[in-house]
């Protein structure tokens, strides 16, 4: 029950505006993952940026299970198997950015889509953590929370990533 595992990976491309750029970002995520992305909606009004509440400003995809582990291996290959310790939060989750989607092994450049990067956000958990999220009889957790050091060690051992 103390083994750390990958719960999900969320890929995110923030465009900041609706229209053609948003469709290009959606197509990139679809090609990379094989899943249909959903649009992220602006929650606040920012007149200086030209965005308002309710406008789509980005796209995201969530990957779980074996597909998530396979994608994480290719994403680490794009980052040359190196991460900073500052990428990890107190609950053991971590994230990193990939500057251009063609950095992923096997990804081909498409001139129609241009060059876009994306964020990879990884959520880690231990078995039993569901107790905190379930709808019926939720309880506080103590030993099932992943600590930063445990997450870094898990990434080193499982994927061979150097954490500096």
PEKAKA-V145377 format. One record per pair of residues at least 6 apart in sequence whose C-alpha atoms are under 6 Angstrom apart, sorted by the first residue. I is the first residue (numbers start at 1). J is the second residue. Records with the same first field share a line. If there is no record, write none. Layout:
BEGIN
I->J ; J
END
This chain:
BEGIN
1->127
2->126
3->126
4->125 ; 126
5->124 ; 125
6->124
7->123 ; 124
8->63 ; 64 ; 123
9->62 ; 63 ; 121 ; 122
10->61 ; 62 ; 120 ; 121
11->60 ; 61 ; 119 ; 120
12->59 ; 60 ; 118 ; 119
13->58 ; 59 ; 118
14->58
15->57 ; 58
16->57
17->57
18->56 ; 57
24->113
30->36
37->60 ; 61
38->59 ; 60
39->58 ; 59
40->56 ; 58 ; 59
41->54 ; 55 ; 56 ; 57
42->53 ; 54 ; 55
43->53
44->53
45->52 ; 53
46->52
78->103 ; 104
81->161
82->161 ; 162
83->163
84->163 ; 164
85->163 ; 164
87->94 ; 95
88->94
90->148
91->146 ; 147
92->146 ; 147 ; 148 ; 151
93->122 ; 123 ; 124
94->122
95->120 ; 121 ; 122
96->119 ; 120
97->118 ; 119 ; 120
98->117 ; 118
99->117
100->115 ; 116 ; 117
101->117
126->144
129->144
131->138 ; 139
132->138 ; 139 ; 140
END
